[in-house]
Amino acid sequence: MDRKKPLYRSVNTRTHGVHHGSGGDYRWSRRREDRVHAGAMGGNFRRGLDYTPLFRFLLSRVGEDWDAVHAEAVARLDRAEPIFWLVARSEAERQPFVRIGESSYYSGLHVDEDNRLRLVDPMLRVEDMEPACACCTHTFNGVPFTRKYVPPGD
């Protein structure tokens, strides 16, 4: 039986210098009077997974039946939540693009009235995107931005 590859991959989290932006926050707030104990130490971060293959899979299935796309994606994932980082569940959640991480942007998706996966803004291209800073390589659907960073006021 051929088993398809998962739609996520493991990321190296043990290399020296890899920081994940969490930790240390609690130590600065634990003695504050106004802090409400809400599970104190956290521990619910899921590190080490990259869902780029899922995002590429969803973008490659635009125009197809949502039920089939969703069923295949769920079967190849560890959890279903990342699907809805790109696919809007309601009209109010629709966005032309979605930022994943610090500098990766992907087209926003939704399910239309015919139960087909569609782009929220089919006219949006990488040429329309502007980087937020000069230090990062910004990408839209995996393609680097073509426009250069322009500081505010220039």
N, CA and C of each residue as an Amber inpcrd file, in Angstrom:
protein
   462
   0.8430000  -1.1830000   0.0000000   0.0000000   0.0000000   0.0000000
   0.8830000   1.2390000   0.0000000   0.5870000   2.1800000  -0.8950000
   1.3400000   3.4240000  -0.9730000   0.7760000   4.4400000   0.0060000
   1.5960000   4.8390000   0.9260000   1.1750000   5.8650000   1.8860000
   1.7550000   7.1900000   1.4350000   0.8980000   8.2040000   1.3120000
   1.3650000   9.5200000   0.8860000   2.1350000  10.1990000   2.0140000
   3.0550000  11.0630000   1.6130000   3.8750000  11.7790000   2.5820000
   3.0130000  12.7360000   3.4020000   3.3930000  12.9820000   4.6620000
   2.6470000  13.9460000   5.4760000   2.7590000  15.3550000   4.9000000
   1.7960000  16.1900000   5.2330000   1.7710000  17.5750000   4.7510000
   2.4100000  18.5230000   5.7670000   3.3770000  18.0360000   6.5010000
   4.1570000  18.8540000   7.4190000   5.5240000  18.2150000   7.5190000
   6.4830000  18.9640000   8.0170000   7.8300000  18.4090000   8.1780000
   8.4220000  18.9000000   9.4850000   9.3700000  18.1420000   9.9690000
  10.0390000  18.4710000  11.2140000  11.0960000  19.5410000  10.9640000
  11.2150000  20.4570000  11.9000000  12.2090000  21.5220000  11.8160000
  13.2080000  21.3030000  12.9340000  14.4690000  21.5670000  12.6680000
  15.5170000  21.4050000  13.6650000  15.3220000  22.4250000  14.7750000
  15.0790000  21.9570000  15.9890000  14.8680000  22.8660000  17.1170000
  15.9970000  22.7880000  18.1330000  17.0130000  22.0120000  17.8440000
  18.0870000  21.8220000  18.8050000  19.3730000  22.5620000  18.4220000
  19.4490000  23.0870000  17.2300000  20.6550000  23.7720000  16.7800000
  20.9160000  25.0090000  17.6150000  22.1710000  25.2730000  17.8860000
  22.5610000  26.4700000  18.6370000  22.0680000  27.7150000  17.9020000
  21.4320000  28.6060000  18.6230000  20.9590000  29.8610000  18.0330000
  19.5370000  29.8150000  17.5190000  18.8460000  28.6760000  17.6020000
  17.4580000  28.5980000  17.1710000  16.5800000  29.0660000  18.3230000
  15.8850000  30.1680000  18.1290000  15.0190000  30.7250000  19.1680000
  13.5890000  30.7270000  18.6640000  12.6620000  30.4540000  19.5570000
  11.2640000  30.3360000  19.1560000  10.3650000  31.4040000  19.7380000
  10.9300000  32.4160000  20.3420000  10.1270000  33.5520000  20.7800000
   9.2760000  33.3270000  22.0040000   9.4820000  32.2700000  22.7270000
   8.7170000  32.0760000  23.9480000   9.6800000  31.6940000  25.0600000
   9.2450000  31.8520000  26.2430000  10.0820000  31.5300000  27.3880000
  10.5920000  32.8000000  28.0400000  10.6310000  32.7990000  29.3460000
  11.1290000  33.9570000  30.0740000  10.0690000  34.9750000  30.4120000
   8.9510000  34.9570000  29.7110000   7.9090000  35.9460000  29.9770000
   7.2910000  35.7420000  31.3550000   7.0960000  34.5150000  31.7460000
   6.4570000  34.2130000  33.0140000   7.2920000  34.7030000  34.1930000
   8.5980000  34.5930000  34.0890000   9.4390000  34.9720000  35.2220000
   9.3110000  36.4450000  35.5750000   8.9550000  37.2620000  34.6040000
   8.8130000  38.6930000  34.8740000   7.4460000  39.0390000  35.4450000
   6.4890000  38.1450000  35.3490000   5.1430000  38.4690000  35.7930000
   4.6520000  37.6300000  36.9670000   5.3830000  36.6460000  37.4010000
   4.8400000  35.7190000  38.3810000   4.6250000  36.3140000  39.7620000
   5.3210000  37.3810000  40.1030000   5.1600000  37.9750000  41.4270000
   4.2320000  39.2000000  41.4120000   3.6760000  39.4920000  40.2810000
   2.7810000  40.6480000  40.1950000   1.4720000  40.3460000  40.9050000
   0.9720000  41.3490000  41.6040000  -0.2740000  41.2000000  42.3560000
  -1.4790000  40.9860000  41.4400000  -1.4530000  41.6430000  40.2750000
  -2.6280000  41.6160000  39.4070000  -2.6710000  40.3870000  38.4880000
  -1.7000000  39.5170000  38.5830000  -1.6750000  38.3320000  37.7190000
  -2.6980000  37.3030000  38.2080000  -3.5030000  36.8600000  37.3030000
  -4.4650000  35.8120000  37.6100000  -3.8320000  34.4940000  37.2040000
  -3.8520000  33.5200000  38.1030000  -3.2600000  32.2340000  37.7610000
  -4.1170000  31.5420000  36.7170000  -3.5700000  31.4590000  35.5230000
  -4.2850000  30.8150000  34.4310000  -3.3840000  29.7550000  33.8150000
  -3.0720000  28.7650000  34.5750000  -2.2440000  27.7050000  34.0410000
  -0.7690000  28.0440000  34.0730000  -0.3820000  29.0180000  34.7820000
   0.9670000  29.4870000  35.0550000   2.0120000  29.2610000  33.9680000
   2.5680000  28.0780000  33.8560000   3.7530000  27.8700000  33.0390000
   3.4850000  27.6090000  31.5550000   2.2770000  27.5440000  31.1200000
   2.0270000  27.3440000  29.6940000   2.2670000  25.9110000  29.2810000
   3.2880000  25.6880000  28.4750000   3.6240000  24.3490000  28.0390000
   2.7820000  23.8320000  26.8880000   2.0140000  24.6890000  26.2280000
   1.1700000  24.2270000  25.1430000   1.6720000  24.6630000  23.7790000
   2.9380000  25.0360000  23.6580000   3.5020000  25.4100000  22.3760000
   3.8790000  24.1540000  21.6080000   3.5740000  24.1430000  20.3290000
   3.9510000  23.0240000  19.4690000   5.0660000  23.4950000  18.5580000
   6.2740000  23.1380000  18.9020000   7.4320000  23.5790000  18.1340000
   7.9300000  22.4630000  17.2350000   8.6610000  22.8570000  16.2090000
   9.3570000  21.8890000  15.3950000   8.6120000  21.3900000  14.1760000
   7.4540000  21.9640000  13.8330000   6.7180000  21.5290000  12.6550000
   6.5560000  22.6780000  11.6690000   6.7650000  22.3660000  10.4020000
   6.6310000  23.3400000   9.3230000   5.5020000  22.8460000   8.4200000
   4.4970000  23.6980000   8.2090000   3.3340000  23.3040000   7.4260000
   3.3670000  23.8430000   5.9980000   4.5400000  24.2210000   5.5110000
   4.6630000  24.6980000   4.1320000   4.1310000  23.6810000   3.1230000
   4.4100000  22.3840000   3.2620000   3.8250000  21.4260000   2.3070000
   2.2920000  21.4550000   2.2960000   1.6630000  21.6790000   3.4360000
   0.2060000  21.7910000   3.4940000  -0.2660000  23.0010000   2.6990000
   0.3970000  24.1440000   2.8880000  -0.0220000  25.3610000   2.1980000
   0.1160000  25.2050000   0.6840000   1.1800000  24.5770000   0.2440000
   1.3620000  24.3270000  -1.1950000   0.3010000  23.3600000  -1.7090000
  -0.0140000  22.3480000  -0.9140000  -1.0590000  21.3920000  -1.2780000
  -2.3990000  22.1070000  -1.4630000  -2.7690000  22.9450000  -0.4950000
  -4.0520000  23.6480000  -0.5870000  -4.0900000  24.5690000  -1.8030000
  -3.0170000  25.2990000  -2.0570000  -2.9820000  26.2000000  -3.2160000
  -3.0570000  25.4320000  -4.5310000  -2.5020000  24.2230000  -4.5590000
  -2.5530000  23.4240000  -5.7860000  -3.9400000  22.8300000  -6.0290000
  -4.7850000  22.8350000  -5.0090000  -6.1220000  22.2430000  -5.1220000
  -7.2270000  23.2920000  -5.2980000  -6.8780000  24.5400000  -5.5690000
  -7.8890000  25.5840000  -5.7810000  -8.7660000  25.1790000  -6.9690000
 -10.0820000  25.2650000  -6.7850000 -11.0390000  24.8990000  -7.8120000
 -11.5940000  23.4900000  -7.6470000 -10.9970000  22.6920000  -6.7770000
 -11.4530000  21.3150000  -6.5650000 -12.4960000  21.2490000  -5.4570000
 -13.1510000  20.0810000  -5.3620000 -14.1840000  19.8590000  -4.3570000
 -13.5810000  19.9170000  -2.9530000 -14.1520000  20.7490000  -2.0920000
 -13.6070000  20.9750000  -0.7570000 -13.6340000  19.7190000   0.1060000
 -14.6870000  18.9390000   0.0280000 -14.7840000  17.7460000   0.8680000
 -13.6330000  16.7740000   0.5890000 -13.3040000  16.5910000  -0.6870000
 -12.2070000  15.6850000  -1.0590000 -10.8600000  16.2550000  -0.6310000
 -10.6540000  17.5510000  -0.8440000  -9.4030000  18.2020000  -0.4610000
  -9.2170000  18.1310000   1.0530000 -10.2650000  18.4620000   1.8030000
 -10.2030000  18.4530000   3.2600000  -9.9240000  17.0440000   3.7880000
 -10.6080000  16.0500000   3.2420000 -10.4140000  14.6710000   3.7010000
  -8.9680000  14.2110000   3.4750000  -8.4040000  14.5220000   2.3050000
  -7.0190000  14.1170000   2.0380000  -6.0470000  14.8610000   2.9490000
  -6.2710000  16.1530000   3.1520000  -5.3800000  16.9380000   4.0050000
  -5.4050000  16.4350000   5.4450000  -6.5780000  16.1910000   5.9930000
  -6.6980000  15.7150000   7.3760000  -6.0160000  14.3620000   7.5460000
  -6.1260000  13.5090000   6.5500000  -5.5070000  12.1850000   6.6230000
  -3.9820000  12.2730000   6.6420000  -3.4240000  13.3570000   6.1150000
  -1.9690000  13.4970000   6.0170000  -1.3870000  14.4710000   7.0340000
  -2.1820000  14.9020000   8.0050000  -1.7320000  15.8550000   9.0210000
  -1.7520000  15.2420000  10.4160000  -1.0450000  15.9060000  11.3290000
  -1.0800000  15.4950000  12.7320000  -2.2880000  16.0770000  13.4490000
  -2.8190000  17.1880000  12.9330000  -4.0210000  17.8380000  13.4700000
  -4.6160000  18.6950000  12.3630000  -5.9030000  18.9930000  12.4260000
  -6.5930000  19.6860000  11.3360000  -6.4950000  21.2090000  11.4140000
  -6.1320000  21.7520000  12.5550000  -6.1360000  23.2060000  12.7620000
  -5.3570000  24.0090000  11.7120000  -4.1510000  23.6010000  11.2850000
  -3.3980000  24.4200000  10.3200000  -4.1000000  24.6250000   8.9720000
  -5.0390000  23.7640000   8.6230000  -5.7890000  23.9520000   7.3770000
  -6.5000000  25.3010000   7.4090000  -7.0380000  25.6400000   8.5630000
  -7.8530000  26.8400000   8.6720000  -7.0310000  28.0950000   8.9640000
  -5.7040000  27.9650000   8.9270000  -4.8580000  29.1640000   8.9350000
  -4.9730000  29.8550000   7.5820000  -5.1990000  29.1000000   6.5090000
  -5.3480000  29.6540000   5.1700000  -6.8010000  29.7090000   4.7220000
  -7.5770000  28.6710000   5.0680000  -8.9600000  28.5690000   4.5910000
  -9.8970000  29.2330000   5.6010000 -10.6020000  30.2650000   5.1500000
 -11.5420000  30.9810000   6.0200000 -12.7740000  30.1220000   6.2700000
 -13.1860000  30.0810000   7.5160000 -14.3760000  29.3020000   7.8790000
 -15.6670000  30.0850000   7.6660000 -15.5710000  31.4170000   7.6420000
 -16.7620000  32.2440000   7.4630000 -16.4240000  33.4400000   6.5760000
 -17.4530000  34.1420000   6.1750000 -17.2930000  35.3430000   5.3430000
 -16.4450000  36.3900000   6.0650000 -16.6260000  36.5190000   7.3590000
 -15.9030000  37.5280000   8.1430000 -14.4100000  37.2230000   8.2470000
 -14.0070000  35.9720000   8.1430000 -12.6010000  35.5800000   8.2590000
 -11.8210000  35.7220000   6.9610000 -12.4890000  35.9840000   5.8510000
 -11.8100000  36.0370000   4.5580000 -10.8110000  37.1880000   4.5040000
  -9.5950000  36.8700000   4.0590000  -8.5350000  37.8620000   3.8770000
  -7.8400000  37.5710000   2.5480000  -7.3980000  38.6100000   1.8340000
  -6.7260000  38.3750000   0.5540000  -5.4200000  37.5970000   0.7060000
  -4.7190000  37.8350000   1.8150000  -3.4980000  37.0780000   2.0930000
  -3.3810000  36.8500000   3.5870000  -2.6080000  35.8240000   3.9470000
  -2.4220000  35.4380000   5.3380000  -0.9210000  35.3970000   5.6060000
  -0.5140000  35.9900000   6.7190000   0.8960000  35.9610000   7.1020000
   1.1350000  34.7630000   8.0160000   2.0950000  33.9430000   7.6350000
   2.4810000  32.7800000   8.4260000   3.9260000  32.9990000   8.8380000
   4.1610000  33.1030000  10.1100000   5.5200000  33.3710000  10.5720000
   5.8690000  34.8360000  10.4180000   7.1500000  35.1050000  10.2830000
   7.6250000  36.4900000  10.2580000   7.5430000  37.1290000   8.8790000
   7.8280000  36.3710000   7.8210000   7.9100000  37.0000000   6.5060000
   7.3630000  36.1350000   5.3730000   6.5280000  35.1600000   5.6880000
   5.9200000  34.3030000   4.6780000   4.4340000  34.6320000   4.5650000
   4.0110000  34.9300000   3.3560000   2.6240000  35.2730000   3.0800000
   2.0510000  34.2680000   2.0860000   0.7760000  33.9130000   2.2770000
   0.0960000  32.9910000   1.3830000  -1.2660000  33.5720000   1.0220000
  -1.7720000  33.1830000  -0.1470000  -3.0970000  33.6120000  -0.5790000
  -4.1480000  33.0880000   0.3810000  -5.1150000  33.9430000   0.7180000
  -6.2340000  33.5080000   1.5380000  -7.1850000  32.6600000   0.7120000
  -7.7620000  31.6490000   1.3340000  -8.6620000  30.7280000   0.6460000
 -10.0120000  30.6970000   1.3440000 -11.0310000  30.2980000   0.6050000
 -12.3610000  30.0870000   1.1770000 -13.0840000  29.0120000   0.3710000
 -14.1920000  28.5400000   0.8990000 -15.0230000  27.5580000   0.2080000
 -16.2410000  28.2900000  -0.3180000 -16.4720000  28.2160000  -1.6360000
 -17.5940000  28.9500000  -2.2340000 -18.9130000  28.1890000  -2.0710000
 -19.9870000  28.7500000  -2.6210000 -21.3200000  28.1620000  -2.4630000
 -21.4640000  26.8230000  -3.2000000 -20.5780000  26.5320000  -4.1640000
 -20.5910000  25.2530000  -4.8770000 -19.6810000  24.2190000  -4.2200000
 -19.1930000  24.5090000  -3.0000000 -18.3070000  23.6340000  -2.2340000
 -16.9580000  23.4230000  -2.9330000 -16.4700000  24.4780000  -3.5650000
 -15.1680000  24.4630000  -4.2310000 -14.2060000  25.3660000  -3.4700000
 -12.9430000  24.9410000  -3.3960000 -11.9010000  25.7480000  -2.7580000
 -11.5200000  26.8710000  -3.7120000 -11.5650000  28.1160000  -3.2300000
 -11.2990000  29.2930000  -4.0660000 -10.3510000  30.2540000  -3.3670000
  -9.6650000  31.0830000  -4.1780000  -8.8470000  32.1760000  -3.6650000
  -9.7600000  33.3150000  -3.2510000  -9.4510000  33.9840000  -2.1530000
 -10.2410000  35.1400000  -1.7300000 -10.0510000  36.2750000  -2.7380000
  -8.8050000  36.5200000  -3.1620000  -8.5030000  37.5550000  -4.1510000
  -7.6700000  36.9360000  -5.2730000  -8.3250000  36.4550000  -6.3370000
  -7.5870000  35.7880000  -7.4120000  -6.6700000  36.7280000  -8.2030000
  -6.8540000  38.0360000  -8.0660000  -6.0390000  39.0060000  -8.8040000
  -4.7470000  39.3740000  -8.0640000  -4.5990000  38.9580000  -6.8150000
  -3.4200000  39.3000000  -6.0180000  -2.1980000  38.5440000  -6.5250000
  -1.1160000  39.2990000  -6.7780000   0.1240000  38.7150000  -7.2910000
   1.2850000  39.1300000  -6.4030000   2.4160000  38.4810000  -6.5680000
   3.6090000  38.7940000  -5.7810000   4.0780000  40.2260000  -6.0690000
   3.8230000  40.7280000  -7.2560000   4.2230000  42.0970000  -7.6200000
   3.4520000  43.1440000  -6.8170000   2.3040000  42.7740000  -6.2680000
   1.4830000  43.7090000  -5.4920000   1.9120000  43.7940000  -4.0280000
   2.7360000  42.8660000  -3.5760000   3.1020000  42.7740000  -2.1670000
   4.3010000  43.6690000  -1.8520000   4.2460000  44.3210000  -0.6850000
   5.3350000  45.1840000  -0.2190000   5.9530000  44.6060000   1.0400000
   7.3000000  44.5090000   1.0860000   7.9480000  43.9940000   2.2930000
   7.8090000  44.9610000   3.4630000   7.7820000  44.4190000   4.6800000
   7.6300000  45.2280000   5.8900000   8.9660000  45.7160000   6.4330000
  10.0650000  45.0940000   6.0040000  11.3930000  45.5020000   6.4690000
  12.4220000  45.1330000   5.4030000  13.6250000  45.6530000   5.5570000
  14.6860000  45.3870000   4.5870000  15.5370000  44.1740000   4.9670000
  15.4140000  43.6950000   6.1950000  16.3160000  42.6420000   6.6770000
  15.8640000  41.2320000   6.3330000  14.5970000  41.0250000   6.0250000
  14.0680000  39.6780000   5.7960000  13.7940000  39.4320000   4.3180000
  13.7990000  38.1810000   3.9410000  13.3680000  37.7970000   2.6010000
  11.8890000  37.4470000   2.6990000  11.0370000  38.3210000   2.2060000
   9.5970000  38.1130000   2.2530000   9.1770000  37.2820000   1.0470000
   8.2490000  36.3400000   1.2700000   7.7620000  35.5110000   0.1730000
   6.2440000  35.5030000   0.1390000   5.7080000  35.3490000  -1.0620000
   4.2730000  35.2140000  -1.2660000   4.0560000  33.9100000  -2.0080000
   3.4080000  32.9600000  -1.3740000   3.1950000  31.6170000  -1.9170000
   4.5170000  30.9630000  -2.3200000   5.5760000  31.2520000  -1.5620000
   6.8770000  30.6470000  -1.8000000   7.7690000  31.3960000  -2.7730000
   7.2730000  32.4780000  -3.3720000   8.0460000  33.2640000  -4.3400000
   8.5030000  34.5600000  -3.6600000   9.8050000  34.8840000  -3.7260000
  10.2830000  36.1260000  -3.0880000   9.6160000  37.3710000  -3.6820000
   9.3630000  38.3590000  -2.8260000   8.7740000  39.6200000  -3.2810000
   9.6750000  40.2450000  -4.3420000   9.0620000  40.8840000  -5.3300000
   9.8360000  41.5590000  -6.3760000  10.0880000  43.0190000  -6.0270000
   9.2150000  43.6060000  -5.2290000   9.3860000  44.9980000  -4.8310000
  10.3880000  45.0900000  -3.6760000  11.1190000  46.1860000  -3.6380000
  12.0850000  46.4240000  -2.5750000  11.4330000  47.1990000  -1.4340000
  12.0030000  47.0820000  -0.2650000  11.5130000  47.8000000   0.9080000
  11.7410000  49.3020000   0.7440000  10.7180000  50.0800000   1.0210000
  10.8000000  51.5310000   1.0050000  10.4590000  52.0170000   2.4110000
  11.4260000  52.6460000   3.1130000  11.1390000  53.1360000   4.4700000
  10.0180000  54.1780000   4.4470000   9.2230000  54.2420000   5.5180000
   8.1440000  55.2430000   5.5800000   8.7050000  56.6440000   5.4620000
   8.0520000  57.4700000   4.6740000   8.4650000  58.8550000   4.4940000
   9.3590000  59.0710000   3.2970000   9.7860000  58.0020000   2.6290000
  10.6240000  58.1580000   1.4260000   9.7860000  58.2310000   0.1800000
